Amino acid sequence: MEIFWILILSSVCPLVNGQGVYAPANAQIVHSGAACNVKDESINERIYTIKEGDTMVLQCIVKGHPRPQVRWTKTAGSASDKFQETSIYNETLRIEGIQRVQGGRYYCKADNGVGVAAIKSIRVDVQYLDTPVLTVHQTISDVRGSYYQEKTVFLRCTVNSNPPARFIWKRGNTLIEQSKDNGVDIYEPLYTQGETKVLKLKNLRPKDFADYTCQVSVRNVCNIEDKSVTFRLTNATTPPIIKLSVDDTVVVDPGQDVVLTCEVTAGFPRPTVTWSRYPGPLPLSAQVRGPTLILRAVTQADAGFYNCTAFNNVGNPARKNVNLVVRTMTNLTFQITPDSNKDSETIQIGRDLKLSCHVDATPQDKVNYTWYKNGVPIFNSDNLILLRSDPEMEPGTSSLDIVDIKFSDLATYSCMVNFPGSRVPELRVDVNISQSSVTPPVLSVPPGGQIVSISEGGNAELVCLVTEGKPRPPILWSRTEKDLVMPSGIPVVETPDGRLRLRNVSRDMMGGYRCQTAPYNGLNIKRREAQVQLNVQYPPILDPVFQDVRSRTSQTVTLKCTVQRANPTRLTEIRWLRNGNFIRMSLPGLKESPELKFKLEPNNSDTYECRVSNSAGTSSCTFNVSSKPYNAEFYFDTPNPVRILKGNNYSYNLQWTQKDPQATERIVGYWLNVRKNKQKILSKQVDLGGREPEKGVLMSYTIPDLRIPLSYEVRLAPITAYSTGDYVSRIIQYSEPYTYPRSSDKVCGFEDERICGFTQDRTDVFDWTRQNNLTQNPKRSTNTGPETDRSGTKEGYYMYIEASRPRAEGDKARLLSPLFNVSSVKSPKGPVPYCVSFYYHMKGKHIGTLNIFLRMGSFASALDLLKWTKSGHQGPDWKRADFDISPSGPFQIVFEGIRGLNYEGDIAIDDVSITIGKCKRENNLDNAGKTVLIGGSRSLPLASWLTFGLSCFLSLPYR
């Protein structure tokens, strides 16, 4: 074996910033799963059509070195729409049971940090057909010049579908055609939701009273079957009419049972009654018994609008609404407002005073306020004025105005609130009015409390105290910074004692907090306020957190740890450690970018740590210092890395580059390990023959004698004179050669799961099955089907149809080749001929038929032309067959297996090849050496590959 370098010289090959094969990401979206159709809408985008409920699988095939990272995103609209926040980081995007709302444009973004990221898109079109809804509407109008009335009926059929549906109307089993019946009109109305067709029956005739069927179809797209709905029209057909057993608004106490009945008074066919609620669904405790809704022991959460709907598809549904109100009373507050005209803040004899009382209640307008003076009810008088709803206060507030206060007005006043006739408990608040019992508040922050310092993650308490004043109001807290809310997510927080408690403090909570006296439960005067500053302390934020440092032996290494932010900013300690042990050195200065310099030797390649502390804590920078070389970087875009060898073996051309090869000692070779099932089958030192790796230059090694179709784990590590680098690993898999030259050893043998791009036909009865000797059912029928694949190896795969149950005679299975775009293959002599070659196995007394078709045209209008057929038992051996085709446009090859009379009828195929040129071995210069990608592209002839190789690659063998 030999190892060689490949240096990119030509602009035809990837070259970025002079870094050799380091190439930006390139992406392509391919599909699998249950696609109905895939077509090109434009040069840059494809449309993927799928049936709702099927599984969508999109795969982003990426190229680029280093290996790109793939990210899937989606928008519902145009390409200019922003990406959604949620993303999927995987090369394969799989959505099971796809729904219509998941249609839209999907983006595959591949990025490897080299150049500009590659973005490809595909539009997913989800196809569906709902069951149609048929409604009947009727009008009665006078006919001029006559004494009779004309009765017209409209049958409206509405459906949601994609693509647009086709409508068919039937009377009984007879198709209704507008051109043959003057009594009907069929039209599409304007401004309707969904797709709608109307059947108009003009001036009803006796024959018009019948069963009407609306059938909708999307023409079997994605195998979506037609759907229909039937309605019986009679002379008794009428829309629903309902009435409620209660008023439009029902007010109840908590804990009561509520019974709502929706009585149907008219309608034929018999209407169906449903109950719903807004907002939200019906309560879990709700019971629906026909037209009756029962709510047990209602709570405030059960309040809302309840809707009764009766429908029978005649006319518009009948609807009635009930507003259910559950009585509640909470948060009773009072206010004492001195004479505002005199700008007073105290109670003074001879001036006015207002006492206000407010409760949060439902319904607010049904609350009853009663005022008492020393326990005696108050009535309006010359100096005591009661206001049921004070226009100067918050709506629903009751006030007592005391005019020209006298000594006799100094007393205890009570405000009592209740719902008349309700079981909801009444609420009461007492206010003692005297010159000594009502004084303005004084708000202050305790000494040392203006700034509260706390470590991040701890608990803090901000304090504002009312040191003087009666009665003492609650304290309201808010942020001093505009537009900032409190940590709880609300703008204002009330505290009865003025203490704001914050838990698990974070640095984004740092800043100013404002405390204010509340305007209620005390004097309604100018608010007193103060401020408290919250200072959140946190350890230093360092850069880098981790760094991998590689260097040559005997060179000076500089490790630098930068302090980006810290609170407090003053550093208290900086210490360097090696493998967890403190380094003995003079204490470094407390600067923001501590450094450590030393000469790298084989005995000091270790982990170094810089610990930086302040009073809040300690953070660290970690450096992994080593003279070991960086990892190798596998190259995943090697063209045709698999070569088939004799004895059912294959070789694999492994390629890689070396990351920053000049960073450490000279790399003299690589350790290569090949493992299968964790067992090492090859361990070899690959010698570079005195040559050094160069940045971005490919190296290659061919691994021989691998078993078809097995996969292997390959591990690779660089070697220097002093050390061995870390191993990197990847899986290499046998993949079917996708080109089909004339040589018989490079054909599609179905050896990997991708089966060369072949797909199962969705319109047949059952599928072809991929199998080999090791996966055969031990209980299978022994008198039919092959023992091994065409090569005779147990590991080799083939495709076959299983004739056992539940298969029945005549069932068909079709296997489709990829689409060949023959527009890429031109010849001045007309259509280019192709040779289709394959092996078949037809052993068994119940063998049916194997047909090979040439499929021309698009998905919707495909034409299958029979090119080869064989029926009945053909012996126990594999047999070869071939035939010529000359397609004039894009085509596919279809392998159709038809099940015979009974279970001994398995049919198998293997080693399929499709080549340009006739099957006869002619020396045709136009076609010599040409091959076809199974996906429809054409590979280059050998002479062209040689020219390409001379212009793009420079091979440097080490021997």
VEXRODREN-911395 format. One line per 10 residues: number of its first residue (from 1); their letters; for each residue x, y, z of C-alpha. Coordinates in steps of 0.1 Angstrom, whole numbers. Example, Ala and Ser with C-alpha at 12.3 -4.5 7.8 and 13.67 -1.06 7.14 Angstrom:
<ketis>
1) as) 123/-45/78; 137/-11/71
</ketis>
This chain:
<ketis>
1) meifwilils) 0/0/0; 11/36/-5; 1/69/10; 0/100/-11; -10/137/-9; -34/155/-31; -28/192/-36; -56/212/-52; -42/233/-80; -72/240/-103
11) svcplvngqg) -101/263/-96; -123/234/-107; -116/218/-73; -124/233/-38; -99/259/-27; -106/285/0; -81/311/13; -51/290/2; -60/263/26; -60/234/2
21) vyapanaqiv) -90/211/5; -105/231/34; -138/239/16; -169/257/25; -201/236/31; -222/225/2; -257/212/7; -283/193/-12; -317/181/0; -330/147/-10
31) hsgaacnvkd) -362/130/1; -373/96/12; -403/84/31; -438/87/17; -435/114/-9; -463/115/-35; -443/136/-59; -412/158/-61; -409/184/-88; -387/214/-96
41) esineriyti) -405/247/-92; -375/267/-101; -338/263/-106; -331/266/-68; -361/250/-52; -380/217/-52; -416/209/-42; -421/179/-20; -457/166/-21; -469/144/7
51) kegdtmvlqc) -502/131/21; -513/143/55; -506/117/81; -476/101/62; -440/102/73; -418/129/58; -381/123/57; -357/149/43; -320/144/42; -294/171/38
61) ivkghprpqv) -265/157/19; -235/179/27; -200/183/14; -171/204/28; -140/200/48; -140/200/78; -173/181/81; -202/207/82; -228/209/109; -263/207/97
71) rwtktagsas) -292/228/110; -329/225/98; -353/254/101; -387/261/87; -409/290/76; -444/289/64; -441/317/39; -416/331/15; -378/328/16; -375/362/31
81) dkfqetsiyn) -393/351/63; -371/348/94; -361/314/106; -381/299/135; -364/299/168; -365/261/171; -340/241/150; -330/205/145; -293/198/143; -292/166/123
91) etlriegiqr) -286/157/87; -320/139/85; -353/156/93; -381/131/101; -417/140/108; -441/112/115; -478/118/109; -472/151/92; -501/176/95; -512/203/71
101) vqggryycka) -499/231/93; -464/216/90; -463/224/53; -441/252/42; -405/259/32; -378/239/50; -342/251/50; -311/230/54; -281/251/66; -247/236/65
111) dngvgvaaik) -218/254/81; -182/244/89; -167/278/96; -150/280/62; -164/306/38; -201/312/37; -226/287/50; -246/267/24; -284/270/25; -308/249/5
121) sirvdvqyld) -346/249/7; -374/226/-3; -411/234/-2; -433/208/15; -469/207/1; -491/186/24; -521/171/5; -554/164/23; -592/161/18; -616/166/47
131) tpvltvhqti) -651/152/48; -674/178/32; -701/197/50; -735/201/34; -760/227/45; -794/237/32; -808/272/29; -841/283/15; -859/315/5; -895/323/-3
141) sdvrgsyyqe) -901/353/-26; -931/368/-45; -932/363/-82; -945/394/-100; -977/390/-120; -987/358/-102; -1005/348/-71; -982/320/-60; -948/321/-42; -916/307/-55
151) ktvflrctvn) -896/285/-30; -859/282/-38; -835/259/-20; -797/262/-19; -776/232/-10; -742/245/0; -713/220/0; -680/231/17; -647/212/20; -611/219/30
161) snpparfiwk) -586/203/7; -552/206/-10; -551/206/-39; -585/222/-47; -613/197/-48; -637/188/-77; -674/186/-68; -700/162/-81; -737/165/-73; -761/136/-74
171) rgntlieqsk) -799/132/-69; -803/97/-56; -778/78/-78; -782/101/-108; -756/127/-117; -770/162/-118; -759/181/-150; -769/217/-152; -771/216/-190; -798/189/-188
181) dngvdiyepl) -820/203/-160; -834/238/-162; -845/236/-126; -810/237/-112; -780/260/-111; -745/249/-99; -721/277/-91; -693/288/-68; -702/317/-44; -679/346/-36
191) ytqgetkvlk) -663/353/-3; -667/319/13; -643/301/36; -629/269/22; -640/255/-12; -677/258/-18; -701/247/-45; -738/255/-44; -766/235/-59; -796/258/-65
201) lknlrpkdfa) -831/242/-68; -854/268/-84; -891/267/-78; -892/233/-61; -907/205/-80; -920/172/-65; -890/153/-79; -867/177/-60; -877/161/-27; -850/134/-27
211) dytcqvsvrn) -816/124/-14; -787/147/-25; -751/137/-24; -721/160/-26; -690/141/-37; -656/157/-35; -624/145/-52; -587/155/-55; -584/131/-84; -567/104/-63
221) vcniedksvt) -536/125/-57; -514/108/-31; -540/80/-32; -565/102/-13; -599/86/-19; -631/106/-27; -654/116/1; -691/124/1; -720/135/23; -757/129/17
231) frltnattpp) -788/150/28; -825/140/25; -846/170/14; -884/168/23; -912/193/25; -908/192/63; -872/204/62; -868/234/85; -840/251/104; -836/248/142
241) iiklsvddtv) -852/271/168; -843/270/204; -850/288/237; -832/289/270; -846/279/304; -828/309/321; -822/346/315; -792/357/294; -773/365/326; -773/342/356
251) vvdpgqdvvl) -757/353/389; -750/327/415; -731/322/448; -700/300/449; -709/264/457; -743/265/440; -754/240/413; -764/255/379; -787/238/354; -790/253/319
261) tcevtagfpr) -815/238/295; -816/245/258; -850/235/245; -854/228/208; -888/241/196; -885/235/159; -863/220/132; -862/189/109; -842/168/107; -840/167/145
271) ptvtwsrypg) -813/192/155; -782/182/175; -775/204/206; -740/211/218; -727/232/246; -694/252/246; -678/279/267; -658/310/261; -631/315/271; -617/280/275
281) plplsaqvrg) -633/246/274; -662/233/295; -652/227/332; -641/191/339; -670/188/363; -696/198/337; -722/172/327; -740/174/294; -773/154/292; -789/160/258
291) ptlilravtq) -799/197/257; -791/202/294; -758/214/309; -753/208/347; -725/225/366; -720/212/402; -707/235/430; -695/263/408; -665/283/416; -651/316/402
301) adagfyncta) -631/296/377; -664/283/362; -676/318/353; -679/328/316; -701/327/286; -718/294/278; -731/288/243; -759/265/233; -758/256/195; -784/236/177
311) fnnvgnpark) -778/225/141; -793/202/116; -775/215/85; -806/235/75; -801/272/75; -778/287/100; -773/270/134; -794/284/162; -773/299/191; -781/312/225
321) nvnlvvrtmt) -756/325/251; -757/326/289; -734/348/309; -727/329/341; -715/353/369; -702/338/402; -703/364/430; -670/372/447; -657/399/471; -620/404/479
331) nltfqitpds) -595/431/489; -616/457/509; -596/489/512; -603/524/525; -589/559/519; -588/591/541; -587/622/520; -582/655/538; -596/688/524; -579/688/490
341) nkdsetiqig) -590/724/483; -568/735/513; -539/713/503; -541/697/538; -525/665/550; -541/664/584; -576/664/600; -586/699/611; -617/712/627; -638/733/603
351) rdlklschvd) -624/717/571; -639/689/549; -629/652/550; -636/623/526; -637/586/537; -637/562/507; -644/524/506; -637/500/477; -640/463/472; -630/441/442
361) atpqdkvnyt) -663/423/435; -681/404/408; -705/418/397; -693/452/408; -725/470/402; -745/447/426; -724/455/457; -742/472/485; -723/497/507; -735/506/542
371) wykngvpifn) -718/533/564; -719/534/602; -708/560/628; -700/545/661; -722/515/651; -752/536/640; -762/536/603; -755/569/585; -781/586/563; -776/617/542
381) sdnlillrsd) -776/650/561; -763/685/558; -728/676/567; -727/638/560; -731/631/523; -731/595/510; -720/587/474; -728/552/461; -703/555/433; -678/584/437
391) pemepgtssl) -670/599/403; -636/611/417; -625/577/427; -620/543/411; -652/529/396; -673/510/423; -660/531/452; -684/545/478; -675/577/497; -687/595/528
401) divdikfsdl) -681/633/526; -679/650/560; -685/688/555; -671/713/580; -658/688/606; -670/694/641; -658/678/674; -690/656/672; -677/642/638; -646/627/654
411) atyscmvnfp) -657/590/658; -652/555/645; -666/550/610; -674/516/595; -679/506/559; -698/473/554; -700/456/520; -723/428/509; -744/412/482; -781/416/491
421) gsrvpelrvd) -797/382/495; -764/363/489; -746/338/510; -713/354/502; -699/367/536; -700/404/541; -668/425/545; -662/454/569; -635/479/576; -633/504/606
431) vnisqssvtp) -616/538/605; -610/558/637; -611/595/629; -595/619/654; -568/645/653; -543/621/670; -553/589/652; -547/602/617; -512/616/609; -491/617/577
441) pvlsvppggq) -467/588/572; -429/592/573; -410/567/550; -373/559/556; -347/534/547; -328/519/578; -292/530/581; -269/510/558; -299/498/538; -296/522/509
451) ivsiseggna) -273/498/492; -278/460/496; -249/438/484; -256/401/479; -237/373/462; -254/359/431; -277/330/440; -283/343/475; -314/358/491; -318/395/496
461) elvclvtegk) -342/417/516; -349/454/507; -364/474/535; -385/506/536; -402/514/569; -431/537/578; -416/551/610; -444/576/618; -480/581/607; -514/567/614
471) prppilwsrt) -528/545/600; -497/530/585; -502/522/547; -487/493/528; -456/498/507; -455/495/470; -422/484/453; -412/490/416; -381/494/395; -365/528/391
481) ekdlvmpsgi) -354/520/355; -380/527/330; -398/497/314; -383/472/339; -406/449/358; -401/433/392; -384/399/394; -418/383/398; -428/396/363; -453/423/374
491) pvvetpdgrl) -448/461/375; -457/467/412; -454/445/443; -473/453/475; -457/445/509; -476/451/541; -445/456/563; -422/473/537; -399/443/533; -392/431/498
501) rlrnvsrdmm) -378/396/498; -359/384/467; -348/348/463; -320/333/442; -308/367/431; -292/370/397; -271/398/381; -300/409/359; -319/419/391; -292/444/400
511) ggyrcqtapy) -303/481/400; -325/506/417; -358/498/435; -384/524/444; -406/521/475; -438/542/479; -466/546/504; -499/532/490; -528/557/485; -551/533/503
521) nglnikrrea) -555/519/538; -542/552/550; -541/589/541; -548/596/504; -521/623/502; -489/629/482; -469/597/482; -438/593/503; -410/574/485; -374/563/488
531) qvqlnvqypp) -349/542/469; -328/511/476; -299/500/454; -294/462/449; -258/453/442; -253/417/430; -218/405/434; -204/377/412; -170/361/406; -148/372/377
541) ildpvfqdvr) -158/363/342; -127/350/324; -116/343/289; -108/317/278; -127/292/300; -108/264/283; -80/265/257; -61/237/240; -25/249/235; -1/229/213
551) srtsqtvtlk) 35/238/208; 69/224/198; 92/212/225; 117/237/239; 96/267/227; 82/293/252; 45/290/259; 25/320/271; -8/314/289; -30/345/293
561) ctvqranptr) -62/347/313; -83/379/307; -108/392/332; -138/405/312; -161/415/341; -163/412/378; -183/427/407; -166/438/428; -139/447/403; -111/446/428
571) lteirwlrng) -93/412/426; -82/396/458; -60/367/446; -45/352/414; -30/317/416; -16/293/390; -19/256/393; -5/226/374; -25/194/375; -44/207/405
581) nfirmslpgl) -12/217/425; -2/252/432; 29/264/413; 56/278/435; 63/313/422; 63/348/434; 27/361/438; 16/377/406; 3/412/406; -35/417/407
591) kespelkfkl) -38/427/371; -68/421/348; -48/398/324; -25/375/344; 1/356/324; 22/325/328; 53/319/306; 75/288/306; 95/266/282; 77/235/271
601) epnnsdtyec) 95/202/278; 83/166/275; 79/165/313; 57/196/317; 29/189/291; 1/191/316; -32/209/325; -27/244/338; -52/265/357; -54/302/365
611) rvsnsagtss) -77/309/395; -88/345/398; -108/356/429; -127/386/442; -148/389/474; -177/372/456; -159/340/446; -134/324/423; -133/316/386; -107/298/365
621) ctfnvsskpy) -91/296/330; -80/261/321; -52/254/295; -44/219/282; -8/224/272; 8/196/251; 34/189/225; 11/162/210; 0/170/175; -36/180/167
631) naefyfdtpn) -61/155/156; -64/144/120; -95/155/101; -113/129/80; -123/139/45; -158/127/38; -162/138/2; -138/113/-15; -154/104/-49; -161/67/-52
641) pvrilkgnny) -140/56/-22; -152/20/-26; -135/-4/-50; -149/-40/-54; -123/-67/-51; -124/-104/-59; -139/-128/-34; -168/-105/-24; -143/-81/-8; -139/-44/-12
651) synlqwtqkd) -112/-17/-5; -118/18/9; -99/49/0; -95/67/34; -86/104/31; -78/130/57; -60/163/64; -39/173/94; -50/202/115; -23/228/120
661) pqaterivgy) 6/204/113; 33/231/120; 20/237/156; 40/208/171; 69/185/163; 72/171/128; 46/143/121; 64/112/108; 34/89/104; 0/77/116
671) wlnvrknkqk) -14/48/136; -43/32/118; -67/8/135; -96/-9/118; -122/-25/141; -153/-46/137; -176/-52/166; -149/-37/189; -124/-63/177; -93/-50/160
681) ilskqvdlgg) -87/-66/126; -60/-42/114; -34/-22/132; -7/-5/111; 17/24/113; 14/44/81; 48/58/73; 51/92/56; 84/84/40; 102/115/53
691) repekgvlms) 76/140/40; 57/164/63; 19/170/62; 9/204/48; -21/224/59; -51/216/37; -33/189/18; -51/155/15; -35/123/25; -48/90/14
701) ytipdlripl) -45/53/24; -64/24/8; -77/-1/33; -79/-36/16; -98/-68/21; -130/-55/37; -160/-78/35; -190/-68/14; -214/-54/28; -200/-49/63
711) syevrlapit) -191/-16/78; -160/-8/100; -148/16/126; -115/33/116; -93/51/141; -64/74/132; -38/91/153; -7/112/142; 28/103/154; 57/126/162
721) aystgdyvsr) 92/117/176; 80/126/211; 44/116/213; 13/102/197; -18/124/191; -54/115/201; -73/90/180; -102/102/159; -127/76/146; -153/73/119
731) iiqysepyty) -174/46/104; -168/35/68; -196/18/51; -199/-3/20; -219/17/-5; -232/5/-38; -213/20/-67; -237/45/-82; -221/43/-117; -227/14/-140
741) prssdkvcgf) -198/8/-165; -198/-21/-188; -177/-42/-166; -199/-68/-148; -182/-63/-114; -197/-28/-109; -235/-32/-108; -263/-25/-84; -263/-55/-61; -286/-39/-35
751) edericgftq) -258/-43/-9; -267/-12/12; -300/0/25; -302/28/-1; -306/1/-28; -289/24/-54; -318/49/-53; -345/24/-62; -379/31/-46; -411/11/-40
761) drtdvfdwtr) -441/20/-61; -468/35/-38; -497/24/-62; -490/-14/-61; -503/-40/-37; -471/-50/-18; -433/-43/-18; -401/-59/-29; -379/-71/0; -342/-68/4
771) qnnltqnpkr) -327/-100/18; -296/-122/20; -288/-157/33; -283/-145/68; -316/-127/71; -338/-154/56; -366/-167/76; -356/-203/88; -393/-213/83; -394/-201/47
781) stntgpetdr) -405/-222/18; -376/-243/7; -389/-250/-28; -388/-214/-40; -365/-184/-39; -327/-183/-40; -304/-195/-13; -278/-167/-18; -273/-137/-40; -260/-141/-76
791) sgtkegyymy) -224/-142/-64; -231/-171/-41; -220/-154/-8; -241/-155/24; -236/-117/30; -247/-106/-5; -281/-91/-8; -308/-93/-35; -344/-81/-40; -373/-105/-41
801) ieasrpraeg) -411/-108/-38; -425/-130/-10; -454/-151/-23; -466/-164/11; -497/-152/29; -513/-127/29; -504/-124/-7; -530/-135/-32; -529/-145/-69; -523/-115/-91
811) dkarllsplf) -509/-92/-64; -483/-69/-79; -451/-54/-65; -432/-27/-84; -396/-15/-79; -387/18/-96; -353/29/-106; -343/65/-101; -353/90/-128; -328/93/-157
821) nvssvkspkg) -326/127/-172; -316/119/-207; -315/156/-216; -280/156/-201; -269/129/-227; -270/142/-262; -261/126/-295; -262/140/-330; -276/106/-342; -309/109/-322
831) pvpycvsfyy) -320/93/-290; -291/77/-271; -294/39/-266; -292/23/-232; -285/-13/-221; -305/-27/-192; -289/-58/-177; -299/-78/-147; -300/-113/-132; -333/-130/-122
841) hmkgkhigtl) -342/-161/-102; -376/-178/-108; -377/-212/-90; -410/-228/-79; -441/-245/-92; -463/-215/-85; -440/-188/-101; -460/-159/-116; -446/-133/-139; -417/-109/-139
851) niflrmgsfa) -422/-78/-162; -397/-51/-170; -413/-18/-181; -398/14/-195; -417/43/-178; -418/76/-197; -433/109/-187; -440/126/-154; -456/113/-122; -491/123/-131
861) saldllkwtk) -490/111/-167; -466/82/-167; -466/57/-196; -453/21/-190; -440/3/-220; -434/-35/-216; -398/-44/-226; -392/-78/-212; -413/-105/-195; -409/-140/-182
871) sghqgpdwkr) -434/-164/-165; -433/-198/-148; -406/-219/-133; -371/-211/-148; -349/-235/-129; -329/-233/-97; -301/-210/-109; -297/-173/-114; -300/-163/-151; -289/-132/-169
881) adfdispsgp) -310/-110/-192; -306/-77/-210; -324/-55/-235; -319/-22/-253; -340/9/-249; -338/43/-267; -358/68/-246; -366/102/-260; -370/119/-226; -367/113/-188
891) fqivfegirg) -373/76/-180; -374/50/-152; -370/12/-153; -398/-6/-135; -394/-42/-122; -429/-57/-117; -433/-90/-99; -468/-107/-101; -477/-134/-75; -487/-168/-90
901) lnyegdiaid) -512/-194/-80; -498/-202/-45; -469/-196/-21; -441/-214/-40; -437/-184/-63; -408/-162/-49; -392/-141/-77; -358/-124/-72; -335/-100/-91; -299/-89/-85
911) dvsitigkck) -269/-71/-102; -288/-46/-122; -269/-23/-145; -280/5/-168; -254/17/-192; -252/41/-222; -249/22/-255; -264/-9/-269; -260/-43/-251; -239/-56/-280
921) rennldnagk) -202/-51/-275; -196/-26/-303; -165/-4/-306; -186/28/-307; -165/59/-301; -195/80/-291; -204/57/-263; -172/41/-252; -165/44/-215; -196/64/-208
931) tvliggsrsl) -216/55/-176; -247/68/-160; -253/78/-124; -283/59/-111; -297/93/-99; -297/105/-135; -263/123/-139; -235/110/-160; -201/103/-148; -170/110/-169
941) plaswltfgl) -152/85/-192; -118/73/-181; -99/96/-204; -117/126/-190; -110/115/-154; -72/112/-163; -73/147/-177; -91/160/-147; -67/143/-124; -36/159/-141
951) scflslpyr) -52/193/-138; -65/190/-103; -43/166/-83; -6/161/-77; 1/126/-64; 33/121/-43; 39/85/-35; 63/79/-7; 80/50/-25
</ketis>
